[in-house]
Amino acid sequence: MAELYIRMETRESTADDLRQLMDWAVDNPEKLDEMEELSNLYETIGNVRPAEEIIHAPDRPSDLWKTTTRRMWITSPIRTFGLVAATLALFMFGYFLEFAPDSQNYQTGIGEIRNVALEDGSKVHLNGDSLVTVSYQKDQRYLVLDEGEAFFEVAKDKEREFIVEVGGVLVQAVGTAFNIDYTNNDVTVSVTEGTVRIGVADEAQLPTDQRSPMLYATVGEKIAIRKAVPTIHRPSVEEEVGMNQRIGVYILEKETSPPDHFSSWRSGVLHLNGEPLSTTIDRINRQSQKQIAISDVRLKPLPIYGSFRLDDTDSFIKAIEVLYPIQHIETDKGYVLTYKKNK
């Protein structure tokens, strides 16, 4: 700690030095009060000086002078420790200012689309009712999609990985473009340019028999990620997911689709290829001021196909009422869907 403090005083400290100080403070919190007490004690001792006549009489050695200088020499390292403790809060503040990653939240409301230009040249396009947190570090660009949907255009940077965490899943890309939809705790990653690598955030904590190589997706591929439903008899991977893959508690299903369909919401169109009605409605509700609700759980898994305009909720309602025995009730806030009653 003494050597560390000297480096800080001479402005030769590094990020590792500051991290070492932080680790020491966390591991030895009980010593901070002792350090402060010793620092205060030294300040008192440091103010004790020999009388002027003794200082100007080098031919008259003084026991007081010898004792004082000896005390100062012995307590000098202690003072160093004390100063470290006394200025710990200042160092912590400086550490987080200079070395801790800056975080920025970007959020949209219902019906809002927001285009965000990041400092490295990357772009994030947020769908309605979405939230993303951006943290840029020295060796990593780390984003968290907390809710909603976003399209990412990643600027190339060989020194810093670009990673998006969403629902416990990690999506890593370098110089690519992809869309992430986070609806009902399910994650869908769609690639329009380049390649992405998909894994699990807590992969290291998974049992060995549940770990799998990361899954790659390229242009035109879509990965649907959902959590497996716990069962008493756990089926094998082949039984449960067929040709798809499993990582920990997640099932990853891959399919192909035209790349321009993946982020079509940016132009106000939603392309559907068998998505459940519940998921479809959640995606429509991000852009519609007239919200749609389902009153009967039996309607939720119904597959929906076709293309719909996000600004024309009425047409969507009419279409699904033709496809399925569904009827709607219109309210001040929107629509409530239920099964059509038999006459």
Solvent accessible surface area in square Angstrom, and as a share of the most:
residue,aa,sasa,rsa
1,M,43,0.19
2,A,31,0.24
3,E,127,0.57
4,L,3,0.01
5,Y,28,0.11
6,I,103,0.52
7,R,78,0.29
8,M,21,0.09
9,E,108,0.48
10,T,75,0.44
11,R,219,0.80
12,E,119,0.53
13,S,41,0.26
14,T,75,0.44
15,A,23,0.18
16,D,99,0.51
17,D,13,0.07
18,L,20,0.10
19,R,105,0.38
20,Q,88,0.39
21,L,1,0.01
22,M,26,0.11
23,D,85,0.44
24,W,34,0.12
25,A,11,0.08
26,V,111,0.64
27,D,102,0.53
28,N,31,0.16
29,P,80,0.50
30,E,109,0.49
31,K,79,0.33
32,L,45,0.22
33,D,98,0.51
34,E,98,0.44
35,M,22,0.10
36,E,88,0.39
37,E,117,0.52
38,L,63,0.31
39,S,7,0.04
40,N,90,0.46
41,L,95,0.47
42,Y,31,0.12
43,E,84,0.38
44,T,87,0.51
45,I,29,0.15
46,G,23,0.22
47,N,119,0.61
48,V,73,0.42
49,R,138,0.50
50,P,7,0.04
51,A,42,0.32
52,E,113,0.51
53,E,107,0.48
54,I,41,0.21
55,I,74,0.37
56,H,138,0.62
57,A,14,0.11
58,P,122,0.77
59,D,119,0.61
60,R,154,0.56
61,P,108,0.68
62,S,19,0.13
63,D,114,0.59
64,L,92,0.46
65,W,99,0.35
66,K,107,0.45
67,T,39,0.23
68,T,7,0.04
69,T,49,0.29
70,R,130,0.48
71,R,136,0.50
72,M,55,0.24
73,W,202,0.71
74,I,105,0.53
75,T,19,0.11
76,S,50,0.32
77,P,68,0.43
78,I,57,0.29
79,R,84,0.31
80,T,20,0.12
81,F,61,0.25
82,G,0,0.00
83,L,29,0.15
84,V,1,0.01
85,A,14,0.11
86,A,59,0.46
87,T,38,0.22
88,L,14,0.07
89,A,78,0.60
90,L,118,0.59
91,F,41,0.17
92,M,70,0.31
93,F,126,0.53
94,G,29,0.28
95,Y,33,0.12
96,F,105,0.44
97,L,120,0.60
98,E,125,0.56
99,F,64,0.26
100,A,24,0.19
101,P,63,0.39
102,D,111,0.57
103,S,74,0.48
104,Q,94,0.42
105,N,94,0.48
106,Y,36,0.14
107,Q,103,0.46
108,T,7,0.04
109,G,36,0.35
110,I,73,0.37
111,G,34,0.33
112,E,74,0.33
113,I,69,0.35
114,R,93,0.34
115,N,106,0.54
116,V,13,0.07
117,A,83,0.64
118,L,16,0.08
119,E,143,0.64
120,D,30,0.16
121,G,49,0.47
122,S,1,0.00
123,K,99,0.42
124,V,1,0.00
125,H,13,0.06
126,L,0,0.00
127,N,2,0.01
128,G,0,0.00
129,D,63,0.33
130,S,0,0.00
131,L,37,0.18
132,V,1,0.00
133,T,30,0.18
134,V,11,0.06
135,S,18,0.11
136,Y,23,0.09
137,Q,66,0.29
138,K,192,0.81
139,D,96,0.50
140,Q,43,0.19
141,R,0,0.00
142,Y,50,0.19
143,L,0,0.00
144,V,41,0.23
145,L,1,0.01
146,D,64,0.33
147,E,69,0.31
148,G,4,0.04
149,E,0,0.00
150,A,0,0.00
151,F,12,0.05
152,F,0,0.00
153,E,62,0.28
154,V,15,0.09
155,A,26,0.20
156,K,170,0.72
157,D,32,0.17
158,K,198,0.84
159,E,141,0.63
160,R,48,0.18
161,E,71,0.32
162,F,0,0.00
163,I,15,0.07
164,V,0,0.00
165,E,44,0.20
166,V,1,0.00
167,G,31,0.30
168,G,24,0.23
169,V,2,0.01
170,L,35,0.17
171,V,0,0.00
172,Q,28,0.13
173,A,2,0.02
174,V,79,0.45
175,G,14,0.13
176,T,3,0.02
177,A,7,0.06
178,F,0,0.00
179,N,3,0.02
180,I,0,0.00
181,D,10,0.05
182,Y,41,0.16
183,T,8,0.05
184,N,83,0.43
185,N,123,0.63
186,D,63,0.33
187,V,4,0.02
188,T,33,0.19
189,V,0,0.00
190,S,5,0.03
191,V,0,0.00
192,T,31,0.18
193,E,97,0.43
194,G,32,0.31
195,T,58,0.34
196,V,1,0.01
197,R,74,0.27
198,I,1,0.00
199,G,2,0.02
200,V,6,0.04
201,A,47,0.36
202,D,68,0.35
203,E,44,0.20
204,A,76,0.59
205,Q,140,0.62
206,L,20,0.10
207,P,71,0.45
208,T,112,0.65
209,D,111,0.57
210,Q,40,0.18
211,R,114,0.42
212,S,31,0.20
213,P,114,0.71
214,M,72,0.32
215,L,13,0.06
216,Y,115,0.44
217,A,0,0.00
218,T,61,0.35
219,V,77,0.44
220,G,10,0.09
221,E,33,0.15
222,K,28,0.12
223,I,0,0.00
224,A,35,0.27
225,I,4,0.02
226,R,88,0.32
227,K,118,0.50
228,A,16,0.12
229,V,111,0.64
230,P,124,0.78
231,T,84,0.49
232,I,190,0.96
233,H,141,0.63
234,R,112,0.41
235,P,33,0.21
236,S,53,0.34
237,V,60,0.35
238,E,127,0.57
239,E,122,0.55
240,E,54,0.24
241,V,11,0.06
242,G,42,0.41
243,M,190,0.85
244,N,45,0.23
245,Q,70,0.31
246,R,32,0.12
247,I,2,0.01
248,G,0,0.00
249,V,69,0.39
250,Y,20,0.08
251,I,0,0.00
252,L,4,0.02
253,E,58,0.26
254,K,84,0.36
255,E,73,0.33
256,T,102,0.59
257,S,25,0.16
258,P,68,0.43
259,P,49,0.31
260,D,104,0.54
261,H,64,0.29
262,F,13,0.06
263,S,17,0.11
264,S,11,0.07
265,W,2,0.01
266,R,97,0.35
267,S,82,0.53
268,G,17,0.17
269,V,31,0.18
270,L,3,0.02
271,H,51,0.23
272,L,10,0.05
273,N,90,0.46
274,G,23,0.22
275,E,34,0.15
276,P,55,0.35
277,L,0,0.00
278,S,22,0.14
279,T,25,0.14
280,T,0,0.00
281,I,6,0.03
282,D,48,0.25
283,R,27,0.10
284,I,4,0.02
285,N,22,0.11
286,R,14,0.05
287,Q,31,0.14
288,S,7,0.04
289,Q,133,0.59
290,K,80,0.34
291,Q,59,0.26
292,I,5,0.03
293,A,52,0.40
294,I,36,0.18
295,S,72,0.46
296,D,26,0.13
297,V,109,0.63
298,R,151,0.55
299,L,0,0.00
300,K,88,0.37
301,P,90,0.57
302,L,32,0.16
303,P,54,0.34
304,I,0,0.00
305,Y,130,0.49
306,G,35,0.34
307,S,68,0.44
308,F,27,0.11
309,R,128,0.47
310,L,9,0.04
311,D,109,0.56
312,D,55,0.28
313,T,13,0.08
314,D,69,0.36
315,S,54,0.35
316,F,2,0.01
317,I,2,0.01
318,K,135,0.57
319,A,32,0.25
320,I,0,0.00
321,E,41,0.18
322,V,129,0.74
323,L,104,0.52
324,Y,48,0.18
325,P,73,0.46
326,I,0,0.00
327,Q,55,0.25
328,H,66,0.29
329,I,99,0.50
330,E,104,0.47
331,T,65,0.38
332,D,154,0.80
333,K,168,0.71
334,G,2,0.01
335,Y,9,0.03
336,V,44,0.25
337,L,0,0.00
338,T,29,0.17
339,Y,60,0.23
340,K,100,0.42
341,K,162,0.69
342,N,152,0.78
343,K,246,1.04
